[in-house]
Amino acid sequence: MNFLSLFVLIPLLMMAGLALSKEMKQIRAVAVIGSSLQLVFAFIVLFMFLGERAAGNTAEMLFVADTVWYAPLDIHYTVGVDGVSVAMLLLSAIVVFAGVFASWKIDPLPKEFFLWLILLSIGVFGFFISINLFTMFMFYEIALIPMYLLIGVWGSGNKTYSAMKLTLMLMGGSALLLIGILGIYFHSSADGNLTMNILEIAKNNAIPHDMQYYLFPLTFVGFGVLGAMFPFHTWSPDGHASAPTAVSMLHAGVLMKLGGYGCFRIAMFLMPEAAQTLGWIFLIVIGIGVVYGAFSACVQTDLKYINAYSSISHCGLVLFAILMINRTAATGAVLQMLSHGLLTALFFACIGMIYHRAHTRDVRELSGLIRIMPFICVCFVIAGLGNLGLPGFSGFVAEMTIFVGSFQQADTLHRVLTILATTSIVITAVFILRMVGKVMYGVCTNEAHLKLHDASWDEKVAIATLVVCIAGLGFAPLWMSDMISNSVEPIVNHIQ
């Protein structure tokens, strides 16, 4: 067994341990030990990858292993990683670890909650290590299915509607994606030796140009739906608003990154001619979505809706940068996935903790909280400043790389769209500063809120982990940026 499969095996063992657990202490112990092992293993893979690169190993994918599952359709369990995959695995492990502590007091049915949460993580980890179309799609579906129950059972507000809306829209995207994947498979080789191996398909470059024009929109939109691509984003705010804290963290922090990763790894990489020809259409739509998401966040009064619409804008920047088809912008896109995953997970964690205490997320009903729960609120402010791109945090590194790379495109259309997209920074600063000023500062007008308490030890572990990672990426981004840049270069060169 290839050691990368431990990313799937560890959660499976966690699920077995949870199934045998009877007491809350046992459930928590299994969740903490399992998520800690995942996090440690993610760092081990990171250092192994960096070591291989330092030793001069220039293979496109490292640690590749292949096992035949169903030979007649060339369905293999094929795994491997490059710098982009390693970054996403590290992000997933960090957010899952923080999510476990954020769910320390989950009720009701804690065992069942963690079982579904871990199943979701299996899909995420499996997706990022897969380099076979079938296994990638399989893990993609495994990651989506638990969301319905996690929101429908443990959510709040209009949770049934939100869970159903999210599931139907994401399954609609999956249907488009399945058609696109089958189309790619049946045109994967000119000599009749069909394959689902992503690297072999790219090497063959056998998909006819006219067929690419049909398959590229199917796969790009199919993955883009999960990435909250405008105008297929409407499931996202409702889903985030009704989801429990840890699910919001994983949903926005990790699950939505499957969309951007899939667009880059499948749609762009395997259909380069269509990406160059049709890319400008998607750029215009996504550029509008980036600004729309930021403006929509400005008029919201619910903290979760504010962060959800902000996520639409920031995830839109990922797709925007990918479509620029140059190394700098693509590096920024991956950095944005990593940065936004950490920042939005921190934001949702803090919002969930405030809601658990104050029983409201309405900005109009909250004020002066920083004097009452200073630890939570300081971390909330850090998340806000990171989201608006303050230097020293991960958001600044990612967004600057995106906009510098995007402006490298010399034609008028790309530069005008880049300028349009940069206005989202100003709009984001407006709603973040207004929200922080209203909720954190001022005088607390609700006497009941004066009796609230600050974060417990488990909540501090969750949000402190994310804060350290955000600051670490912001102050020392070069090692991660170089790792990602070296891995996106062959993909971008192939597309160009």
Number of C-alpha atoms within 10 A of each C-alpha: 8 13 14 21 18 18 24 20 15 18 25 18 14 23 23 13 18 23 14 12 16 11 12 14 10 15 22 21 16 20 27 19 13 23 26 18 18 26 22 15 20 24 18 13 19 21 13 14 21 17 12 15 16 10 9 8 13 12 12 17 17 17 17 18 16 15 13 11 13 10 9 8 12 17 18 22 20 24 26 21 22 22 25 23 22 24 23 25 28 21 25 27 25 27 27 30 25 29 25 26 22 25 21 18 13 17 10 10 11 18 23 16 19 23 22 19 25 25 20 27 28 21 26 29 27 26 28 27 26 26 27 25 24 23 23 23 20 15 21 25 18 19 25 21 17 22 24 23 20 24 26 22 17 20 23 14 12 15 24 18 15 24 24 18 18 25 20 13 18 26 18 14 21 23 15 20 25 18 15 23 22 15 18 29 21 15 22 26 20 13 9 9 10 18 22 24 24 23 17 16 23 20 13 16 19 16 23 14 14 10 14 22 16 13 24 27 21 23 28 26 24 28 29 30 27 28 29 32 29 22 13 18 22 17 20 27 21 21 32 27 26 25 29 24 27 27 31 29 28 26 25 28 29 29 25 23 31 21 25 29 25 25 25 25 17 23 27 25 24 30 26 26 20 21 24 15 10 15 20 17 9 19 22 15 15 26 23 18 27 30 24 20 27 28 19 18 26 21 11 17 15 17 22 26 24 23 26 29 26 30 28 29 30 29 29 29 32 33 29 31 27 28 25 25 25 21 24 23 32 30 28 29 31 31 29 27 29 27 29 28 29 32 30 28 31 29 26 29 29 26 21 24 20 24 16 12 15 20 11 16 20 16 18 12 14 22 21 21 23 20 16 17 21 15 18 25 25 14 20 25 20 19 26 24 22 27 27 23 20 16 14 18 27 28 30 21 25 28 26 17 21 29 22 14 22 28 18 15 16 9 9 10 12 19 16 12 19 25 14 15 22 19 13 24 18 12 20 25 19 16 22 23 15 14 22 19 14 18 23 24 16 14 13 19 12 13 8 9 18 15 11 14 14 19 19 11 9 16 23 17 16 26 27 17 16 26 19 12 18 25 17 14 24 21 14 14 17 12 11 20 22 13 20 24 21 18 23 25 17 14 22 21 13 17 19 13
